[in-house]
Amino acid sequence: MSTAVIIGGGEFPKKPYPRELIRSADIIVCCDGNALKAFLRHRKAIFGNDTRKPDAITLCS
């Protein structure tokens, strides 16, 4: 079974448990441009590198 994490607006998680959920997720979805920017800023701290990209990005106009 696959696991998915949806990252929305607001503060990016700072505590270890939510970051572990992001790190271990099979699918990562950023639900807006700000969530994408936050994910890209924090991904090295979560994954140990900056190569992980979200699997999907949803943008609303």
All heavy atoms as TSV, in Angstrom:
chain	resi	resn	atom	element	x	y	z
A	1	MET	N	N	0.833	-1.166	0.000
A	1	MET	CA	C	0.000	0.000	0.000
A	1	MET	C	C	0.888	1.242	0.000
A	1	MET	O	O	1.893	1.301	0.692
A	1	MET	CB	C	-0.912	0.005	1.220
A	1	MET	CG	C	-1.720	1.237	1.244
A	1	MET	SD	S	-3.108	1.489	2.358
A	1	MET	CE	C	-3.025	0.415	3.671
A	2	SER	N	N	0.515	2.230	-0.791
A	2	SER	CA	C	1.259	3.490	-0.869
A	2	SER	C	C	0.719	4.478	0.155
A	2	SER	O	O	-0.447	4.448	0.518
A	2	SER	CB	C	1.128	4.106	-2.251
A	2	SER	OG	O	1.710	3.269	-3.214
A	3	THR	N	N	1.604	5.373	0.576
A	3	THR	CA	C	1.192	6.453	1.474
A	3	THR	C	C	1.385	7.781	0.760
A	3	THR	O	O	2.296	7.928	-0.058
A	3	THR	CB	C	2.000	6.452	2.779
A	3	THR	OG1	O	3.381	6.567	2.463
A	3	THR	CG2	C	1.769	5.179	3.573
A	4	ALA	N	N	0.527	8.733	1.078
A	4	ALA	CA	C	0.599	10.048	0.447
A	4	ALA	C	C	0.538	11.133	1.507
A	4	ALA	O	O	-0.099	10.966	2.541
A	4	ALA	CB	C	-0.547	10.223	-0.540
A	5	VAL	N	N	1.207	12.230	1.229
A	5	VAL	CA	C	1.177	13.412	2.090
A	5	VAL	C	C	0.768	14.590	1.223
A	5	VAL	O	O	1.282	14.763	0.112
A	5	VAL	CB	C	2.557	13.679	2.733
A	5	VAL	CG1	C	2.597	15.019	3.413
A	5	VAL	CG2	C	2.923	12.584	3.702
A	6	ILE	N	N	-0.170	15.378	1.724
A	6	ILE	CA	C	-0.580	16.601	1.048
A	6	ILE	C	C	-0.066	17.769	1.871
A	6	ILE	O	O	-0.382	17.886	3.054
A	6	ILE	CB	C	-2.107	16.676	0.897
A	6	ILE	CG1	C	-2.608	15.491	0.071
A	6	ILE	CG2	C	-2.512	18.003	0.260
A	6	ILE	CD1	C	-4.102	15.355	0.039
A	7	ILE	N	N	0.749	18.608	1.246
A	7	ILE	CA	C	1.318	19.762	1.930
A	7	ILE	C	C	0.534	20.986	1.486
A	7	ILE	O	O	0.457	21.290	0.298
A	7	ILE	CB	C	2.815	19.915	1.601
A	7	ILE	CG1	C	3.562	18.669	2.059
A	7	ILE	CG2	C	3.374	21.174	2.245
A	7	ILE	CD1	C	5.003	18.614	1.629
A	8	GLY	N	N	-0.063	21.655	2.456
A	8	GLY	CA	C	-0.874	22.831	2.173
A	8	GLY	C	C	-0.182	24.099	2.637
A	8	GLY	O	O	0.982	24.086	3.049
A	9	GLY	N	N	-0.920	25.192	2.570
A	9	GLY	CA	C	-0.391	26.468	3.018
A	9	GLY	C	C	-0.231	26.483	4.536
A	9	GLY	O	O	-0.584	25.555	5.236
A	10	GLY	N	N	0.304	27.564	5.026
A	10	GLY	CA	C	0.539	27.673	6.460
A	10	GLY	C	C	1.983	27.363	6.791
A	10	GLY	O	O	2.834	27.265	5.904
A	11	GLU	N	N	2.244	27.190	8.072
A	11	GLU	CA	C	3.610	26.909	8.508
A	11	GLU	C	C	4.030	25.504	8.111
A	11	GLU	O	O	3.272	24.552	8.282
A	11	GLU	CB	C	3.729	27.035	10.024
A	11	GLU	CG	C	4.059	28.422	10.488
A	11	GLU	CD	C	4.400	28.433	11.959
A	11	GLU	OE1	O	5.369	27.767	12.364
A	11	GLU	OE2	O	3.676	29.110	12.692
A	12	PHE	N	N	5.242	25.391	7.620
A	12	PHE	CA	C	5.775	24.074	7.275
A	12	PHE	C	C	6.122	23.348	8.570
A	12	PHE	O	O	6.600	23.961	9.517
A	12	PHE	CB	C	7.027	24.229	6.404
A	12	PHE	CG	C	7.376	22.980	5.653
A	12	PHE	CD1	C	6.752	22.678	4.459
A	12	PHE	CD2	C	8.307	22.105	6.160
A	12	PHE	CE1	C	7.069	21.519	3.771
A	12	PHE	CE2	C	8.631	20.943	5.487
A	12	PHE	CZ	C	8.001	20.648	4.279
A	13	PRO	N	N	5.887	22.034	8.652
A	13	PRO	CA	C	6.153	21.302	9.887
A	13	PRO	C	C	7.609	21.419	10.344
A	13	PRO	O	O	8.528	21.287	9.541
A	13	PRO	CB	C	5.826	19.851	9.530
A	13	PRO	CG	C	5.004	19.920	8.307
A	13	PRO	CD	C	5.370	21.171	7.602
A	14	LYS	N	N	7.794	21.648	11.634
A	14	LYS	CA	C	9.133	21.750	12.206
A	14	LYS	C	C	9.463	20.581	13.124
A	14	LYS	O	O	10.622	20.300	13.363
A	14	LYS	CB	C	9.251	23.055	12.996
A	14	LYS	CG	C	9.143	24.284	12.130
A	14	LYS	CD	C	9.203	25.545	12.954
A	14	LYS	CE	C	9.051	26.729	12.025
A	14	LYS	NZ	N	8.518	27.902	12.673
A	15	LYS	N	N	8.443	19.913	13.620
A	15	LYS	CA	C	8.661	18.816	14.565
A	15	LYS	C	C	9.042	17.547	13.817
A	15	LYS	O	O	8.701	17.358	12.655
A	15	LYS	CB	C	7.416	18.615	15.406
A	15	LYS	CG	C	7.138	19.846	16.252
A	15	LYS	CD	C	6.177	19.561	17.330
A	15	LYS	CE	C	6.028	20.853	18.129
A	15	LYS	NZ	N	5.712	20.635	19.485
A	16	PRO	N	N	9.759	16.655	14.502
A	16	PRO	CA	C	10.274	15.441	13.843
A	16	PRO	C	C	9.195	14.514	13.256
A	16	PRO	O	O	9.369	13.997	12.163
A	16	PRO	CB	C	11.052	14.727	14.942
A	16	PRO	CG	C	11.391	15.779	15.940
A	16	PRO	CD	C	10.288	16.785	15.863
A	17	TYR	N	N	8.091	14.288	13.977
A	17	TYR	CA	C	7.109	13.319	13.486
A	17	TYR	C	C	6.488	13.716	12.152
A	17	TYR	O	O	6.464	12.889	11.219
A	17	TYR	CB	C	6.033	13.054	14.542
A	17	TYR	CG	C	5.011	12.043	14.088
A	17	TYR	CD1	C	5.369	10.716	13.889
A	17	TYR	CD2	C	3.706	12.413	13.817
A	17	TYR	CE1	C	4.448	9.775	13.451
A	17	TYR	CE2	C	2.779	11.491	13.382
A	17	TYR	CZ	C	3.153	10.176	13.192
A	17	TYR	OH	O	2.240	9.255	12.751
A	18	PRO	N	N	5.978	14.955	11.990
A	18	PRO	CA	C	5.429	15.290	10.668
A	18	PRO	C	C	6.473	15.252	9.564
A	18	PRO	O	O	6.185	14.858	8.431
A	18	PRO	CB	C	4.883	16.713	10.838
A	18	PRO	CG	C	4.890	16.997	12.279
A	18	PRO	CD	C	5.760	16.010	12.954
A	19	ARG	N	N	7.705	15.610	9.888
A	19	ARG	CA	C	8.768	15.538	8.877
A	19	ARG	C	C	9.063	14.092	8.499
A	19	ARG	O	O	9.358	13.788	7.354
A	19	ARG	CB	C	10.028	16.247	9.371
A	19	ARG	CG	C	9.862	17.751	9.331
A	19	ARG	CD	C	11.103	18.452	9.797
A	19	ARG	NE	N	10.970	19.873	9.566
A	19	ARG	CZ	C	11.828	20.602	8.876
A	19	ARG	NH1	N	12.909	20.051	8.368
A	19	ARG	NH2	N	11.632	21.891	8.712
A	20	GLU	N	N	8.960	13.182	9.471
A	20	GLU	CA	C	9.150	11.760	9.173
A	20	GLU	C	C	8.035	11.249	8.264
A	20	GLU	O	O	8.275	10.443	7.367
A	20	GLU	CB	C	9.200	10.948	10.467
A	20	GLU	CG	C	9.269	9.455	10.267
A	20	GLU	CD	C	10.475	8.982	9.459
A	20	GLU	OE1	O	11.511	9.662	9.432
A	20	GLU	OE2	O	10.376	7.904	8.839
A	21	LEU	N	N	6.819	11.724	8.476
A	21	LEU	CA	C	5.710	11.338	7.592
A	21	LEU	C	C	5.975	11.790	6.165
A	21	LEU	O	O	5.714	11.049	5.213
A	21	LEU	CB	C	4.396	11.936	8.098
A	21	LEU	CG	C	3.864	11.385	9.412
A	21	LEU	CD1	C	2.614	12.149	9.827
A	21	LEU	CD2	C	3.571	9.901	9.302
A	22	ILE	N	N	6.502	12.996	6.015
A	22	ILE	CA	C	6.843	13.500	4.678
A	22	ILE	C	C	7.966	12.653	4.076
A	22	ILE	O	O	7.893	12.241	2.926
A	22	ILE	CB	C	7.250	14.987	4.744
A	22	ILE	CG1	C	6.056	15.854	5.142
A	22	ILE	CG2	C	7.824	15.450	3.398
A	22	ILE	CD1	C	6.409	17.289	5.483
A	23	ARG	N	N	9.003	12.380	4.872
A	23	ARG	CA	C	10.150	11.627	4.369
A	23	ARG	C	C	9.760	10.218	3.922
A	23	ARG	O	O	10.246	9.702	2.925
A	23	ARG	CB	C	11.248	11.541	5.440
A	23	ARG	CG	C	12.563	10.977	4.903
A	23	ARG	CD	C	13.534	10.643	6.000
A	23	ARG	NE	N	13.085	9.534	6.828
A	23	ARG	CZ	C	13.004	8.260	6.444
A	23	ARG	NH1	N	13.311	7.924	5.219
A	23	ARG	NH2	N	12.592	7.327	7.269
A	24	SER	N	N	8.844	9.602	4.641
A	24	SER	CA	C	8.507	8.209	4.339
A	24	SER	C	C	7.356	8.067	3.335
A	24	SER	O	O	7.044	6.946	2.917
A	24	SER	CB	C	8.150	7.470	5.629
A	24	SER	OG	O	7.000	8.028	6.223
A	25	ALA	N	N	6.737	9.158	2.934
A	25	ALA	CA	C	5.597	9.085	2.004
A	25	ALA	C	C	6.053	8.648	0.613
A	25	ALA	O	O	7.106	9.047	0.135
A	25	ALA	CB	C	4.900	10.440	1.918
A	26	ASP	N	N	5.231	7.840	-0.014
A	26	ASP	CA	C	5.496	7.419	-1.391
A	26	ASP	C	C	5.123	8.519	-2.382
A	26	ASP	O	O	5.740	8.648	-3.433
A	26	ASP	CB	C	4.700	6.152	-1.723
A	26	ASP	CG	C	5.100	4.994	-0.835
A	26	ASP	OD1	O	6.309	4.704	-0.744
A	26	ASP	OD2	O	4.198	4.390	-0.221
A	27	ILE	N	N	4.083	9.277	-2.032
A	27	ILE	CA	C	3.579	10.329	-2.902
A	27	ILE	C	C	3.502	11.623	-2.102
A	27	ILE	O	O	2.962	11.640	-0.997
A	27	ILE	CB	C	2.182	9.969	-3.447
A	27	ILE	CG1	C	2.260	8.668	-4.252
A	27	ILE	CG2	C	1.601	11.103	-4.278
A	27	ILE	CD1	C	0.924	8.054	-4.564
A	28	ILE	N	N	4.022	12.701	-2.682
A	28	ILE	CA	C	3.957	14.015	-2.055
A	28	ILE	C	C	3.236	14.964	-3.000
A	28	ILE	O	O	3.604	15.077	-4.170
A	28	ILE	CB	C	5.366	14.549	-1.734
A	28	ILE	CG1	C	6.044	13.638	-0.715
A	28	ILE	CG2	C	5.290	15.984	-1.204
A	28	ILE	CD1	C	7.487	13.989	-0.430
A	29	VAL	N	N	2.204	15.626	-2.474
A	29	VAL	CA	C	1.424	16.587	-3.250
A	29	VAL	C	C	1.527	17.944	-2.566
A	29	VAL	O	O	1.274	18.059	-1.373
A	29	VAL	CB	C	-0.066	16.165	-3.332
A	29	VAL	CG1	C	-0.870	17.190	-4.103
A	29	VAL	CG2	C	-0.200	14.785	-3.949
A	30	CYS	N	N	1.914	18.954	-3.310
A	30	CYS	CA	C	1.910	20.334	-2.816
A	30	CYS	C	C	0.670	20.998	-3.394
A	30	CYS	O	O	0.467	20.981	-4.602
A	30	CYS	CB	C	3.168	21.073	-3.254
A	30	CYS	SG	S	4.662	20.455	-2.468
A	31	CYS	N	N	-0.145	21.600	-2.519
A	31	CYS	CA	C	-1.446	22.071	-3.009
A	31	CYS	C	C	-1.467	23.533	-3.422
A	31	CYS	O	O	-2.521	24.032	-3.785
A	31	CYS	CB	C	-2.541	21.780	-1.995
A	31	CYS	SG	S	-2.403	22.715	-0.503
A	32	ASP	N	N	-0.350	24.223	-3.389
A	32	ASP	CA	C	-0.292	25.556	-3.982
A	32	ASP	C	C	1.166	25.971	-4.135
A	32	ASP	O	O	2.080	25.251	-3.722
A	32	ASP	CB	C	-1.092	26.590	-3.188
A	32	ASP	CG	C	-0.565	26.844	-1.789
A	32	ASP	OD1	O	0.615	26.540	-1.514
A	32	ASP	OD2	O	-1.322	27.377	-0.967
A	33	GLY	N	N	1.373	27.121	-4.751
A	33	GLY	CA	C	2.739	27.579	-5.010
A	33	GLY	C	C	3.535	27.826	-3.744
A	33	GLY	O	O	4.731	27.543	-3.677
A	34	ASN	N	N	2.880	28.349	-2.699
A	34	ASN	CA	C	3.590	28.589	-1.442
A	34	ASN	C	C	3.983	27.285	-0.762
A	34	ASN	O	O	5.060	27.182	-0.176
A	34	ASN	CB	C	2.750	29.452	-0.503
A	34	ASN	CG	C	2.662	30.875	-0.988
A	34	ASN	OD1	O	3.560	31.368	-1.655
A	34	ASN	ND2	N	1.569	31.537	-0.676
A	35	ALA	N	N	3.124	26.279	-0.818
A	35	ALA	CA	C	3.466	24.975	-0.265
A	35	ALA	C	C	4.649	24.374	-1.027
A	35	ALA	O	O	5.537	23.768	-0.425
A	35	ALA	CB	C	2.264	24.040	-0.325
A	36	LEU	N	N	4.671	24.552	-2.333
A	36	LEU	CA	C	5.791	24.071	-3.145
A	36	LEU	C	C	7.086	24.762	-2.729
A	36	LEU	O	O	8.106	24.107	-2.529
A	36	LEU	CB	C	5.524	24.301	-4.628
A	36	LEU	CG	C	6.689	23.994	-5.571
A	36	LEU	CD1	C	7.088	22.535	-5.486
A	36	LEU	CD2	C	6.326	24.394	-6.984
A	37	LYS	N	N	7.041	26.086	-2.592
A	37	LYS	CA	C	8.241	26.822	-2.186
A	37	LYS	C	C	8.733	26.368	-0.822
A	37	LYS	O	O	9.936	26.179	-0.617
A	37	LYS	CB	C	7.955	28.323	-2.161
A	37	LYS	CG	C	7.791	28.928	-3.525
A	37	LYS	CD	C	7.424	30.396	-3.415
A	37	LYS	CE	C	7.037	30.971	-4.758
A	37	LYS	NZ	N	6.585	32.357	-4.662
A	38	ALA	N	N	7.823	26.159	0.116
A	38	ALA	CA	C	8.207	25.700	1.454
A	38	ALA	C	C	8.825	24.303	1.383
A	38	ALA	O	O	9.848	24.036	2.016
A	38	ALA	CB	C	6.996	25.701	2.379
A	39	PHE	N	N	8.206	23.412	0.594
A	39	PHE	CA	C	8.754	22.067	0.445
A	39	PHE	C	C	10.169	22.119	-0.124
A	39	PHE	O	O	11.072	21.457	0.379
A	39	PHE	CB	C	7.853	21.217	-0.457
A	39	PHE	CG	C	8.435	19.869	-0.766
A	39	PHE	CD1	C	8.393	18.850	0.156
A	39	PHE	CD2	C	9.050	19.629	-1.988
A	39	PHE	CE1	C	8.947	17.610	-0.125
A	39	PHE	CE2	C	9.599	18.402	-2.281
A	39	PHE	CZ	C	9.550	17.383	-1.339
A	40	LEU	N	N	10.366	22.907	-1.155
A	40	LEU	CA	C	11.688	23.000	-1.779
A	40	LEU	C	C	12.726	23.575	-0.811
A	40	LEU	O	O	13.880	23.167	-0.826
A	40	LEU	CB	C	11.613	23.840	-3.055
A	40	LEU	CG	C	10.772	23.244	-4.184
A	40	LEU	CD1	C	10.689	24.218	-5.355
A	40	LEU	CD2	C	11.295	21.889	-4.621
A	41	ARG	N	N	12.309	24.507	0.050
A	41	ARG	CA	C	13.220	25.093	1.040
A	41	ARG	C	C	13.634	24.084	2.109
A	41	ARG	O	O	14.750	24.117	2.594
A	41	ARG	CB	C	12.540	26.279	1.743
A	41	ARG	CG	C	12.999	27.614	1.294
A	41	ARG	CD	C	12.554	28.743	2.208
A	41	ARG	NE	N	11.265	28.593	2.855
A	41	ARG	CZ	C	10.095	28.996	2.362
A	41	ARG	NH1	N	10.046	29.570	1.180
A	41	ARG	NH2	N	8.985	28.835	3.049
A	42	HIS	N	N	12.724	23.179	2.470
A	42	HIS	CA	C	12.967	22.274	3.595
A	42	HIS	C	C	13.363	20.853	3.192
A	42	HIS	O	O	13.714	20.045	4.044
A	42	HIS	CB	C	11.713	22.199	4.479
A	42	HIS	CG	C	11.398	23.478	5.159
A	42	HIS	ND1	N	11.986	23.849	6.346
A	42	HIS	CD2	C	10.573	24.490	4.810
A	42	HIS	CE1	C	11.521	25.034	6.713
A	42	HIS	NE2	N	10.667	25.446	5.783
A	43	ARG	N	N	13.347	20.556	1.920
A	43	ARG	CA	C	13.559	19.149	1.515
A	43	ARG	C	C	14.938	18.616	1.853
A	43	ARG	O	O	15.082	17.437	2.171
A	43	ARG	CB	C	13.248	18.954	0.041
A	43	ARG	CG	C	14.190	19.674	-0.899
A	43	ARG	CD	C	13.764	19.496	-2.318
A	43	ARG	NE	N	14.573	20.347	-3.189
A	43	ARG	CZ	C	14.529	20.302	-4.482
A	43	ARG	NH1	N	13.710	19.468	-5.082
A	43	ARG	NH2	N	15.295	21.091	-5.197
A	44	LYS	N	N	15.967	19.444	1.820
A	44	LYS	CA	C	17.301	18.951	2.149
A	44	LYS	C	C	17.373	18.520	3.613
A	44	LYS	O	O	17.975	17.504	3.941
A	44	LYS	CB	C	18.369	19.998	1.839
A	44	LYS	CG	C	19.766	19.446	1.967
A	44	LYS	CD	C	20.799	20.360	1.373
A	44	LYS	CE	C	22.148	19.682	1.396
A	44	LYS	NZ	N	23.169	20.477	0.756
A	45	ALA	N	N	16.728	19.266	4.498
A	45	ALA	CA	C	16.705	18.909	5.915
A	45	ALA	C	C	15.916	17.617	6.149
A	45	ALA	O	O	16.227	16.850	7.055
A	45	ALA	CB	C	16.111	20.042	6.742
A	46	ILE	N	N	14.913	17.369	5.328
A	46	ILE	CA	C	14.072	16.184	5.503
A	46	ILE	C	C	14.691	14.948	4.858
A	46	ILE	O	O	14.732	13.876	5.449
A	46	ILE	CB	C	12.664	16.434	4.929
A	46	ILE	CG1	C	11.966	17.523	5.748
A	46	ILE	CG2	C	11.838	15.155	4.905
A	46	ILE	CD1	C	10.666	18.004	5.157
A	47	PHE	N	N	15.188	15.083	3.633
A	47	PHE	CA	C	15.662	13.936	2.865
A	47	PHE	C	C	17.176	13.780	2.850
A	47	PHE	O	O	17.681	12.766	2.384
A	47	PHE	CB	C	15.167	14.027	1.417
A	47	PHE	CG	C	13.672	14.003	1.304
A	47	PHE	CD1	C	12.961	15.171	1.117
A	47	PHE	CD2	C	12.984	12.813	1.409
A	47	PHE	CE1	C	11.585	15.160	1.022
A	47	PHE	CE2	C	11.605	12.783	1.315
A	47	PHE	CZ	C	10.904	13.966	1.124
A	48	GLY	N	N	17.908	14.800	3.301
A	48	GLY	CA	C	19.367	14.723	3.274
A	48	GLY	C	C	19.959	15.140	1.940
A	48	GLY	O	O	21.160	15.137	1.765
A	49	ASN	N	N	19.088	15.479	0.996
A	49	ASN	CA	C	19.539	15.978	-0.306
A	49	ASN	C	C	18.437	16.855	-0.872
A	49	ASN	O	O	17.365	16.959	-0.286
A	49	ASN	CB	C	19.882	14.827	-1.259
A	49	ASN	CG	C	18.705	13.932	-1.511
A	49	ASN	OD1	O	17.631	14.388	-1.886
A	49	ASN	ND2	N	18.879	12.639	-1.292
A	50	ASP	N	N	18.703	17.478	-1.976
A	50	ASP	CA	C	17.674	18.351	-2.550
A	50	ASP	C	C	17.165	17.839	-3.892
A	50	ASP	O	O	16.772	18.599	-4.758
A	50	ASP	CB	C	18.179	19.786	-2.660
A	50	ASP	CG	C	19.416	19.921	-3.523
A	50	ASP	OD1	O	19.924	18.893	-4.005
A	50	ASP	OD2	O	19.862	21.053	-3.729
A	51	THR	N	N	17.158	16.511	-4.037
A	51	THR	CA	C	16.717	15.940	-5.304
A	51	THR	C	C	15.247	15.516	-5.298
A	51	THR	O	O	14.669	15.368	-6.370
A	51	THR	CB	C	17.576	14.720	-5.687
A	51	THR	OG1	O	17.481	13.743	-4.662
A	51	THR	CG2	C	19.030	15.135	-5.877
A	52	ARG	N	N	14.652	15.306	-4.138
A	52	ARG	CA	C	13.244	14.864	-4.066
A	52	ARG	C	C	12.330	15.986	-4.520
A	52	ARG	O	O	12.435	17.119	-4.084
A	52	ARG	CB	C	12.900	14.450	-2.631
A	52	ARG	CG	C	11.463	13.968	-2.437
A	52	ARG	CD	C	11.221	12.670	-3.202
A	52	ARG	NE	N	10.059	11.962	-2.715
A	52	ARG	CZ	C	8.871	11.987	-3.309
A	52	ARG	NH1	N	8.688	12.695	-4.398
A	52	ARG	NH2	N	7.867	11.297	-2.820
A	53	LYS	N	N	11.447	15.651	-5.430
A	53	LYS	CA	C	10.486	16.609	-5.954
A	53	LYS	C	C	9.084	16.119	-5.603
A	53	LYS	O	O	8.876	14.922	-5.436
A	53	LYS	CB	C	10.623	16.733	-7.464
A	53	LYS	CG	C	11.957	17.278	-7.896
A	53	LYS	CD	C	12.080	17.295	-9.398
A	53	LYS	CE	C	13.465	17.771	-9.787
A	53	LYS	NZ	N	13.769	17.516	-11.171
A	54	PRO	N	N	8.123	17.032	-5.529
A	54	PRO	CA	C	6.752	16.569	-5.301
A	54	PRO	C	C	6.258	15.779	-6.512
A	54	PRO	O	O	6.688	16.009	-7.639
A	54	PRO	CB	C	5.948	17.849	-5.111
A	54	PRO	CG	C	6.823	18.965	-5.517
A	54	PRO	CD	C	8.225	18.476	-5.598
A	55	ASP	N	N	5.374	14.846	-6.252
A	55	ASP	CA	C	4.809	14.038	-7.328
A	55	ASP	C	C	3.696	14.769	-8.067
A	55	ASP	O	O	3.412	14.466	-9.216
A	55	ASP	CB	C	4.290	12.716	-6.766
A	55	ASP	CG	C	5.431	11.927	-6.146
A	55	ASP	OD1	O	6.264	11.410	-6.910
A	55	ASP	OD2	O	5.510	11.855	-4.910
A	56	ALA	N	N	3.068	15.711	-7.374
A	56	ALA	CA	C	2.004	16.500	-7.991
A	56	ALA	C	C	1.939	17.867	-7.326
A	56	ALA	O	O	2.275	18.012	-6.159
A	56	ALA	CB	C	0.656	15.797	-7.851
A	57	ILE	N	N	1.498	18.846	-8.111
A	57	ILE	CA	C	1.301	20.199	-7.617
A	57	ILE	C	C	-0.049	20.663	-8.147
A	57	ILE	O	O	-0.321	20.571	-9.349
A	57	ILE	CB	C	2.391	21.146	-8.136
A	57	ILE	CG1	C	3.778	20.629	-7.754
A	57	ILE	CG2	C	2.180	22.564	-7.604
A	57	ILE	CD1	C	4.908	21.274	-8.528
A	58	THR	N	N	-0.899	21.114	-7.263
A	58	THR	CA	C	-2.176	21.659	-7.694
A	58	THR	C	C	-2.148	23.162	-7.514
A	58	THR	O	O	-1.721	23.659	-6.484
A	58	THR	CB	C	-3.349	21.069	-6.893
A	58	THR	OG1	O	-3.202	21.426	-5.523
A	58	THR	CG2	C	-3.392	19.567	-7.027
A	59	LEU	N	N	-2.555	23.871	-8.534
A	59	LEU	CA	C	-2.561	25.338	-8.482
A	59	LEU	C	C	-3.964	25.824	-8.810
A	59	LEU	O	O	-4.599	25.332	-9.739
A	59	LEU	CB	C	-1.559	25.917	-9.479
A	59	LEU	CG	C	-0.104	25.501	-9.284
A	59	LEU	CD1	C	0.747	26.031	-10.408
A	59	LEU	CD2	C	0.408	25.995	-7.942
A	60	CYS	N	N	-4.430	26.775	-8.048
A	60	CYS	CA	C	-5.740	27.380	-8.304
A	60	CYS	C	C	-5.553	28.810	-8.754
A	60	CYS	O	O	-4.652	29.486	-8.298
A	60	CYS	CB	C	-6.589	27.355	-7.042
A	60	CYS	SG	S	-6.907	25.692	-6.458
A	61	SER	N	N	-6.395	29.252	-9.649
A	61	SER	CA	C	-6.280	30.640	-10.103
A	61	SER	C	C	-7.453	31.451	-9.616
A	61	SER	O	O	-8.397	31.005	-9.101
A	61	SER	CB	C	-6.199	30.701	-11.613
A	61	SER	OG	O	-7.312	30.048	-12.177
